[in-house]
Amino acid sequence: MNRFSLNQATIKKADLATALRVTAEAGIPAIGLWREPVQEVGLARAADLVRGSGLRVSSLCRGGFFTTPERPERRAALDDNRRALDEAEALGAPTLVLVVGGLPAGSTDLVGARSRVADALAELAPDATARGVQLSIEPLHPMYAADRAVVSTLGQALDLAAPFEPAAVGVVVDTFHVWWDPELAAQVARAGREGRIASYQVCDWVTPIAPDALLSRGIPGDGHIDFTAVTALLRDAGYTGDVECEVFRQEVWDADPAEVARRCAAAYREFVEPVL
Protein backbone atom coordinates (compact mmCIF):
# COMPACT_ATOMS: atom_id res chain seq x y z
CA MET A 1 0.00 0.00 0.00
CA ASN A 2 3.00 2.34 0.20
CA ARG A 3 2.35 3.68 -3.33
CA PHE A 4 -1.43 3.97 -3.16
CA SER A 5 -3.24 7.30 -3.16
CA LEU A 6 -6.95 8.06 -2.91
CA ASN A 7 -7.96 10.92 -5.16
CA GLN A 8 -10.28 13.22 -3.27
CA ALA A 9 -12.82 13.25 -6.11
CA THR A 10 -13.62 9.62 -5.28
CA ILE A 11 -15.13 10.75 -1.97
CA LYS A 12 -16.42 14.02 -3.35
CA LYS A 13 -18.99 14.73 -0.65
CA ALA A 14 -16.42 14.58 2.15
CA ASP A 15 -14.91 17.87 3.23
CA LEU A 16 -11.13 18.14 3.36
CA ALA A 17 -10.76 17.17 7.02
CA THR A 18 -13.02 14.16 6.57
CA ALA A 19 -11.28 13.10 3.38
CA LEU A 20 -7.90 13.19 5.08
CA ARG A 21 -9.20 11.26 8.08
CA VAL A 22 -10.91 8.43 6.20
CA THR A 23 -7.94 8.07 3.87
CA ALA A 24 -5.54 7.69 6.77
CA GLU A 25 -7.89 5.35 8.65
CA ALA A 26 -8.03 3.07 5.60
CA GLY A 27 -4.27 2.69 5.74
CA ILE A 28 -3.77 4.72 2.56
CA PRO A 29 -0.58 6.81 2.76
CA ALA A 30 -1.36 9.53 0.18
CA ILE A 31 -4.17 11.64 -1.19
CA GLY A 32 -4.74 13.51 -4.44
CA LEU A 33 -6.35 16.86 -3.61
CA TRP A 34 -8.75 19.07 -5.52
CA ARG A 35 -8.64 22.83 -5.44
CA GLU A 36 -12.27 23.48 -4.51
CA PRO A 37 -12.23 21.72 -1.10
CA VAL A 38 -8.87 23.35 -0.38
CA GLN A 39 -10.29 26.78 -1.16
CA GLU A 40 -13.32 26.12 1.05
CA VAL A 41 -11.10 26.10 4.15
CA GLY A 42 -8.37 28.41 2.86
CA LEU A 43 -4.91 27.44 1.69
CA ALA A 44 -3.11 27.98 4.98
CA ARG A 45 -5.65 25.92 6.92
CA ALA A 46 -5.60 23.21 4.24
CA ALA A 47 -1.82 22.96 4.43
CA ASP A 48 -2.04 22.64 8.22
CA LEU A 49 -4.64 19.88 7.92
CA VAL A 50 -2.48 17.98 5.43
CA ARG A 51 0.58 18.21 7.68
CA GLY A 52 -1.45 17.04 10.65
CA SER A 53 -2.88 14.07 8.76
CA GLY A 54 0.48 12.44 8.13
CA LEU A 55 -0.49 11.90 4.48
CA ARG A 56 1.54 12.98 1.50
CA VAL A 57 -0.14 14.77 -1.38
CA SER A 58 0.29 12.93 -4.68
CA SER A 59 -1.21 15.60 -6.93
CA LEU A 60 -3.42 18.66 -7.07
CA CYS A 61 -6.36 18.86 -9.49
CA ARG A 62 -6.79 20.85 -11.49
CA GLY A 63 -5.33 23.48 -13.73
CA GLY A 64 -5.89 23.98 -17.43
CA PHE A 65 -8.97 25.17 -19.35
CA PHE A 66 -6.87 27.58 -21.37
CA THR A 67 -8.00 26.99 -24.97
CA THR A 68 -9.77 30.36 -25.30
CA PRO A 69 -8.35 32.77 -27.90
CA GLU A 70 -6.42 35.78 -26.62
CA ARG A 71 -8.88 37.91 -24.68
CA PRO A 72 -9.39 38.79 -20.98
CA GLU A 73 -10.83 35.33 -20.25
CA ARG A 74 -7.60 33.70 -21.38
CA ARG A 75 -5.48 35.99 -19.22
CA ALA A 76 -7.74 35.17 -16.27
CA ALA A 77 -7.37 31.44 -16.91
CA LEU A 78 -3.59 31.66 -17.03
CA ASP A 79 -3.52 33.71 -13.84
CA ASP A 80 -5.71 31.09 -12.19
CA ASN A 81 -3.23 28.40 -13.23
CA ARG A 82 -0.46 30.39 -11.56
CA ARG A 83 -2.55 30.46 -8.38
CA ALA A 84 -3.00 26.70 -8.71
CA LEU A 85 0.77 26.30 -8.88
CA ASP A 86 1.08 28.36 -5.70
CA GLU A 87 -1.47 26.09 -4.03
CA ALA A 88 0.34 22.94 -5.15
CA GLU A 89 3.61 24.26 -3.77
CA ALA A 90 2.04 25.15 -0.42
CA LEU A 91 0.37 21.73 -0.13
CA GLY A 92 3.49 19.79 -1.07
CA ALA A 93 1.93 18.43 -4.27
CA PRO A 94 4.63 17.47 -6.77
CA THR A 95 2.36 17.96 -9.78
CA LEU A 96 -0.59 20.03 -10.97
CA VAL A 97 -2.93 18.02 -13.17
CA LEU A 98 -4.05 19.88 -16.29
CA VAL A 99 -7.37 19.30 -18.01
CA VAL A 100 -6.57 21.53 -20.93
CA GLY A 101 -10.06 22.57 -22.00
CA GLY A 102 -12.37 21.88 -24.92
CA LEU A 103 -13.44 23.95 -27.88
CA PRO A 104 -14.28 27.58 -27.12
CA ALA A 105 -17.96 28.42 -27.37
CA GLY A 106 -19.09 28.49 -30.98
CA SER A 107 -15.77 27.19 -32.32
CA THR A 108 -15.01 24.12 -34.40
CA ASP A 109 -11.28 24.93 -34.67
CA LEU A 110 -9.73 21.91 -32.98
CA VAL A 111 -6.25 22.61 -34.39
CA GLY A 112 -6.33 26.19 -33.13
CA ALA A 113 -7.46 25.10 -29.66
CA ARG A 114 -4.58 22.63 -29.44
CA SER A 115 -2.10 25.30 -30.51
CA ARG A 116 -3.30 27.51 -27.69
CA VAL A 117 -2.57 24.68 -25.24
CA ALA A 118 1.03 24.73 -26.45
CA ASP A 119 1.14 28.51 -26.01
CA ALA A 120 -0.21 28.23 -22.47
CA LEU A 121 2.39 25.64 -21.53
CA ALA A 122 5.12 27.95 -22.79
CA GLU A 123 3.82 30.71 -20.53
CA LEU A 124 3.35 28.54 -17.48
CA ALA A 125 6.42 26.28 -17.61
CA PRO A 126 8.77 28.91 -16.08
CA ASP A 127 6.28 29.48 -13.26
CA ALA A 128 6.09 25.75 -12.62
CA THR A 129 9.87 25.43 -12.57
CA ALA A 130 10.19 28.33 -10.14
CA ARG A 131 7.79 26.61 -7.74
CA GLY A 132 9.18 23.11 -8.14
CA VAL A 133 5.79 21.83 -9.33
CA GLN A 134 5.39 19.79 -12.50
CA LEU A 135 2.58 20.60 -14.92
CA SER A 136 1.01 17.28 -15.93
CA ILE A 137 -1.10 17.09 -19.07
CA GLU A 138 -3.96 14.63 -18.74
CA PRO A 139 -5.26 13.33 -22.07
CA LEU A 140 -8.98 12.65 -21.85
CA HIS A 141 -11.00 10.12 -23.81
CA PRO A 142 -12.05 11.55 -27.21
CA MET A 143 -15.69 11.83 -26.14
CA TYR A 144 -14.59 14.81 -24.03
CA ALA A 145 -12.75 16.65 -26.83
CA ALA A 146 -15.49 19.21 -27.40
CA ASP A 147 -16.10 20.30 -23.82
CA ARG A 148 -13.17 19.27 -21.63
CA ALA A 149 -9.92 18.35 -23.35
CA VAL A 150 -8.77 18.75 -26.92
CA VAL A 151 -5.84 16.49 -25.99
CA SER A 152 -7.16 12.93 -26.42
CA THR A 153 -4.16 10.60 -26.54
CA LEU A 154 -1.00 10.06 -24.58
CA GLY A 155 0.97 10.64 -27.76
CA GLN A 156 -0.58 14.09 -28.20
CA ALA A 157 0.19 14.95 -24.59
CA LEU A 158 3.81 13.87 -25.00
CA ASP A 159 4.18 15.91 -28.17
CA LEU A 160 2.96 18.98 -26.30
CA ALA A 161 5.33 18.29 -23.41
CA ALA A 162 8.34 17.68 -25.63
CA PRO A 163 9.66 21.28 -25.85
CA PHE A 164 9.98 21.50 -22.07
CA GLU A 165 12.14 19.88 -19.42
CA PRO A 166 10.45 16.83 -17.87
CA ALA A 167 10.58 18.47 -14.45
CA ALA A 168 8.40 21.27 -15.83
CA VAL A 169 5.87 19.38 -17.98
CA GLY A 170 4.84 15.74 -17.72
CA VAL A 171 1.79 13.61 -18.45
CA VAL A 172 -0.90 11.73 -16.57
CA VAL A 173 -1.76 8.15 -17.48
CA ASP A 174 -5.39 7.63 -16.46
CA THR A 175 -6.72 4.18 -17.29
CA PHE A 176 -10.25 5.44 -17.96
CA HIS A 177 -9.01 7.78 -20.67
CA VAL A 178 -6.29 5.74 -22.38
CA TRP A 179 -7.11 2.03 -22.01
CA TRP A 180 -8.63 1.87 -25.52
CA ASP A 181 -5.63 3.38 -27.35
CA PRO A 182 -3.86 0.90 -29.70
CA GLU A 183 -0.70 3.01 -29.31
CA LEU A 184 -0.77 2.87 -25.51
CA ALA A 185 2.15 0.46 -25.02
CA ALA A 186 4.44 2.45 -27.29
CA GLN A 187 3.46 5.79 -25.77
CA VAL A 188 3.82 4.64 -22.16
CA ALA A 189 7.27 3.32 -23.03
CA ARG A 190 8.08 6.66 -24.64
CA ALA A 191 6.83 8.56 -21.60
CA GLY A 192 9.07 6.43 -19.40
CA ARG A 193 12.12 7.02 -21.59
CA GLU A 194 11.47 10.74 -21.51
CA GLY A 195 10.91 10.79 -17.73
CA ARG A 196 7.50 12.41 -18.11
CA ILE A 197 5.07 10.16 -16.21
CA ALA A 198 3.81 12.48 -13.51
CA SER A 199 0.89 10.40 -12.27
CA TYR A 200 -0.81 7.04 -12.79
CA GLN A 201 -4.54 7.12 -12.10
CA VAL A 202 -6.70 4.01 -11.98
CA CYS A 203 -10.42 3.61 -12.37
CA ASP A 204 -12.57 1.33 -14.47
CA TRP A 205 -14.65 1.81 -17.63
CA VAL A 206 -18.21 0.82 -16.78
CA THR A 207 -20.97 0.38 -19.32
CA PRO A 208 -23.54 1.51 -20.16
CA ILE A 209 -22.13 5.03 -20.26
CA ALA A 210 -24.00 7.27 -17.82
CA PRO A 211 -26.26 10.06 -19.16
CA ASP A 212 -23.59 12.39 -17.81
CA ALA A 213 -20.56 10.77 -19.43
CA LEU A 214 -18.30 12.24 -16.77
CA LEU A 215 -19.84 9.84 -14.24
CA SER A 216 -19.05 6.57 -16.01
CA ARG A 217 -15.98 5.60 -14.00
CA GLY A 218 -15.89 2.67 -11.63
CA ILE A 219 -13.69 1.26 -8.90
CA PRO A 220 -11.11 -1.10 -10.44
CA GLY A 221 -12.67 -4.50 -11.01
CA ASP A 222 -16.15 -3.13 -11.74
CA GLY A 223 -15.72 -2.78 -15.51
CA HIS A 224 -13.76 -3.65 -18.62
CA ILE A 225 -10.15 -2.51 -18.10
CA ASP A 226 -7.28 -4.98 -17.82
CA PHE A 227 -5.34 -3.40 -14.97
CA THR A 228 -2.69 -6.10 -15.03
CA ALA A 229 -1.77 -5.22 -18.59
CA VAL A 230 -1.82 -1.44 -18.17
CA THR A 231 0.00 -1.48 -14.84
CA ALA A 232 2.69 -3.70 -16.34
CA LEU A 233 3.28 -1.03 -18.98
CA LEU A 234 3.84 1.58 -16.27
CA ARG A 235 6.09 -0.75 -14.29
CA ASP A 236 8.18 -1.62 -17.33
CA ALA A 237 8.46 2.07 -18.22
CA GLY A 238 10.15 2.65 -14.87
CA TYR A 239 7.34 4.49 -13.13
CA THR A 240 7.83 4.39 -9.35
CA GLY A 241 5.39 7.09 -8.22
CA ASP A 242 2.00 6.99 -6.59
CA VAL A 243 -1.04 5.22 -8.03
CA GLU A 244 -4.21 7.28 -7.52
CA CYS A 245 -7.71 5.84 -7.54
CA GLU A 246 -9.97 8.53 -9.04
CA VAL A 247 -13.62 7.64 -9.52
CA PHE A 248 -16.47 9.87 -10.69
CA ARG A 249 -19.67 7.90 -10.15
CA GLN A 250 -22.85 8.97 -8.40
CA GLU A 251 -23.38 5.79 -6.40
CA VAL A 252 -19.77 5.95 -5.20
CA TRP A 253 -20.20 9.56 -4.17
CA ASP A 254 -23.45 8.70 -2.36
CA ALA A 255 -21.81 5.90 -0.34
CA ASP A 256 -20.08 6.29 3.02
CA PRO A 257 -16.64 7.81 2.34
CA ALA A 258 -14.90 5.47 4.77
CA GLU A 259 -16.39 2.44 3.03
CA VAL A 260 -15.40 3.80 -0.37
CA ALA A 261 -11.84 4.30 0.83
CA ARG A 262 -11.71 0.70 2.04
CA ARG A 263 -13.15 -0.59 -1.26
CA CYS A 264 -10.60 1.36 -3.27
CA ALA A 265 -7.76 0.08 -1.10
CA ALA A 266 -8.97 -3.51 -1.54
CA ALA A 267 -9.22 -3.04 -5.32
CA TYR A 268 -5.69 -1.63 -5.44
CA ARG A 269 -4.35 -4.60 -3.49
CA GLU A 270 -6.12 -7.07 -5.80
CA PHE A 271 -5.72 -5.54 -9.26
CA VAL A 272 -2.74 -3.18 -9.17
CA GLU A 273 -0.27 -3.81 -6.38
CA PRO A 274 0.69 -7.38 -7.43
CA VAL A 275 1.90 -6.05 -10.78
CA LEU A 276 4.03 -3.17 -9.51
C-alpha positions in Angstrom: 0.0 0.0 0.0 3.0 2.3 0.2 2.4 3.7 -3.3 -1.4 4.0 -3.2 -3.2 7.3 -3.2 -6.9 8.1 -2.9 -8.0 10.9 -5.2 -10.3 13.2 -3.3 -12.8 13.2 -6.1 -13.6 9.6 -5.3 -15.1 10.7 -2.0 -16.4 14.0 -3.4 -19.0 14.7 -0.7 -16.4 14.6 2.1 -14.9 17.9 3.2 -11.1 18.1 3.4 -10.8 17.2 7.0 -13.0 14.2 6.6 -11.3 13.1 3.4 -7.9 13.2 5.1 -9.2 11.3 8.1 -10.9 8.4 6.2 -7.9 8.1 3.9 -5.5 7.7 6.8 -7.9 5.4 8.7 -8.0 3.1 5.6 -4.3 2.7 5.7 -3.8 4.7 2.6 -0.6 6.8 2.8 -1.4 9.5 0.2 -4.2 11.6 -1.2 -4.7 13.5 -4.4 -6.3 16.9 -3.6 -8.8 19.1 -5.5 -8.6 22.8 -5.4 -12.3 23.5 -4.5 -12.2 21.7 -1.1 -8.9 23.4 -0.4 -10.3 26.8 -1.2 -13.3 26.1 1.1 -11.1 26.1 4.1 -8.4 28.4 2.9 -4.9 27.4 1.7 -3.1 28.0 5.0 -5.7 25.9 6.9 -5.6 23.2 4.2 -1.8 23.0 4.4 -2.0 22.6 8.2 -4.6 19.9 7.9 -2.5 18.0 5.4 0.6 18.2 7.7 -1.4 17.0 10.6 -2.9 14.1 8.8 0.5 12.4 8.1 -0.5 11.9 4.5 1.5 13.0 1.5 -0.1 14.8 -1.4 0.3 12.9 -4.7 -1.2 15.6 -6.9 -3.4 18.7 -7.1 -6.4 18.9 -9.5 -6.8 20.8 -11.5 -5.3 23.5 -13.7 -5.9 24.0 -17.4 -9.0 25.2 -19.3 -6.9 27.6 -21.4 -8.0 27.0 -25.0 -9.8 30.4 -25.3 -8.3 32.8 -27.9 -6.4 35.8 -26.6 -8.9 37.9 -24.7 -9.4 38.8 -21.0 -10.8 35.3 -20.3 -7.6 33.7 -21.4 -5.5 36.0 -19.2 -7.7 35.2 -16.3 -7.4 31.4 -16.9 -3.6 31.7 -17.0 -3.5 33.7 -13.8 -5.7 31.1 -12.2 -3.2 28.4 -13.2 -0.5 30.4 -11.6 -2.5 30.5 -8.4 -3.0 26.7 -8.7 0.8 26.3 -8.9 1.1 28.4 -5.7 -1.5 26.1 -4.0 0.3 22.9 -5.2 3.6 24.3 -3.8 2.0 25.2 -0.4 0.4 21.7 -0.1 3.5 19.8 -1.1 1.9 18.4 -4.3 4.6 17.5 -6.8 2.4 18.0 -9.8 -0.6 20.0 -11.0 -2.9 18.0 -13.2 -4.0 19.9 -16.3 -7.4 19.3 -18.0 -6.6 21.5 -20.9 -10.1 22.6 -22.0 -12.4 21.9 -24.9 -13.4 23.9 -27.9 -14.3 27.6 -27.1 -18.0 28.4 -27.4 -19.1 28.5 -31.0 -15.8 27.2 -32.3 -15.0 24.1 -34.4 -11.3 24.9 -34.7 -9.7 21.9 -33.0 -6.3 22.6 -34.4 -6.3 26.2 -33.1 -7.5 25.1 -29.7 -4.6 22.6 -29.4 -2.1 25.3 -30.5 -3.3 27.5 -27.7 -2.6 24.7 -25.2 1.0 24.7 -26.5 1.1 28.5 -26.0 -0.2 28.2 -22.5 2.4 25.6 -21.5 5.1 27.9 -22.8 3.8 30.7 -20.5 3.3 28.5 -17.5 6.4 26.3 -17.6 8.8 28.9 -16.1 6.3 29.5 -13.3 6.1 25.7 -12.6 9.9 25.4 -12.6 10.2 28.3 -10.1 7.8 26.6 -7.7 9.2 23.1 -8.1 5.8 21.8 -9.3 5.4 19.8 -12.5 2.6 20.6 -14.9 1.0 17.3 -15.9 -1.1 17.1 -19.1 -4.0 14.6 -18.7 -5.3 13.3 -22.1 -9.0 12.7 -21.8 -11.0 10.1 -23.8 -12.0 11.5 -27.2 -15.7 11.8 -26.1 -14.6 14.8 -24.0 -12.8 16.6 -26.8 -15.5 19.2 -27.4 -16.1 20.3 -23.8 -13.2 19.3 -21.6 -9.9 18.4 -23.3 -8.8 18.8 -26.9 -5.8 16.5 -26.0 -7.2 12.9 -26.4 -4.2 10.6 -26.5 -1.0 10.1 -24.6 1.0 10.6 -27.8 -0.6 14.1 -28.2 0.2 15.0 -24.6 3.8 13.9 -25.0 4.2 15.9 -28.2 3.0 19.0 -26.3 5.3 18.3 -23.4 8.3 17.7 -25.6 9.7 21.3 -25.8 10.0 21.5 -22.1 12.1 19.9 -19.4 10.5 16.8 -17.9 10.6 18.5 -14.5 8.4 21.3 -15.8 5.9 19.4 -18.0 4.8 15.7 -17.7 1.8 13.6 -18.5 -0.9 11.7 -16.6 -1.8 8.2 -17.5 -5.4 7.6 -16.5 -6.7 4.2 -17.3 -10.3 5.4 -18.0 -9.0 7.8 -20.7 -6.3 5.7 -22.4 -7.1 2.0 -22.0 -8.6 1.9 -25.5 -5.6 3.4 -27.3 -3.9 0.9 -29.7 -0.7 3.0 -29.3 -0.8 2.9 -25.5 2.1 0.5 -25.0 4.4 2.4 -27.3 3.5 5.8 -25.8 3.8 4.6 -22.2 7.3 3.3 -23.0 8.1 6.7 -24.6 6.8 8.6 -21.6 9.1 6.4 -19.4 12.1 7.0 -21.6 11.5 10.7 -21.5 10.9 10.8 -17.7 7.5 12.4 -18.1 5.1 10.2 -16.2 3.8 12.5 -13.5 0.9 10.4 -12.3 -0.8 7.0 -12.8 -4.5 7.1 -12.1 -6.7 4.0 -12.0 -10.4 3.6 -12.4 -12.6 1.3 -14.5 -14.7 1.8 -17.6 -18.2 0.8 -16.8 -21.0 0.4 -19.3 -23.5 1.5 -20.2 -22.1 5.0 -20.3 -24.0 7.3 -17.8 -26.3 10.1 -19.2 -23.6 12.4 -17.8 -20.6 10.8 -19.4 -18.3 12.2 -16.8 -19.8 9.8 -14.2 -19.0 6.6 -16.0 -16.0 5.6 -14.0 -15.9 2.7 -11.6 -13.7 1.3 -8.9 -11.1 -1.1 -10.4 -12.7 -4.5 -11.0 -16.2 -3.1 -11.7 -15.7 -2.8 -15.5 -13.8 -3.6 -18.6 -10.1 -2.5 -18.1 -7.3 -5.0 -17.8 -5.3 -3.4 -15.0 -2.7 -6.1 -15.0 -1.8 -5.2 -18.6 -1.8 -1.4 -18.2 0.0 -1.5 -14.8 2.7 -3.7 -16.3 3.3 -1.0 -19.0 3.8 1.6 -16.3 6.1 -0.8 -14.3 8.2 -1.6 -17.3 8.5 2.1 -18.2 10.2 2.6 -14.9 7.3 4.5 -13.1 7.8 4.4 -9.4 5.4 7.1 -8.2 2.0 7.0 -6.6 -1.0 5.2 -8.0 -4.2 7.3 -7.5 -7.7 5.8 -7.5 -10.0 8.5 -9.0 -13.6 7.6 -9.5 -16.5 9.9 -10.7 -19.7 7.9 -10.2 -22.8 9.0 -8.4 -23.4 5.8 -6.4 -19.8 5.9 -5.2 -20.2 9.6 -4.2 -23.4 8.7 -2.4 -21.8 5.9 -0.3 -20.1 6.3 3.0 -16.6 7.8 2.3 -14.9 5.5 4.8 -16.4 2.4 3.0 -15.4 3.8 -0.4 -11.8 4.3 0.8 -11.7 0.7 2.0 -13.2 -0.6 -1.3 -10.6 1.4 -3.3 -7.8 0.1 -1.1 -9.0 -3.5 -1.5 -9.2 -3.0 -5.3 -5.7 -1.6 -5.4 -4.4 -4.6 -3.5 -6.1 -7.1 -5.8 -5.7 -5.5 -9.3 -2.7 -3.2 -9.2 -0.3 -3.8 -6.4 0.7 -7.4 -7.4 1.9 -6.1 -10.8 4.0 -3.2 -9.5 
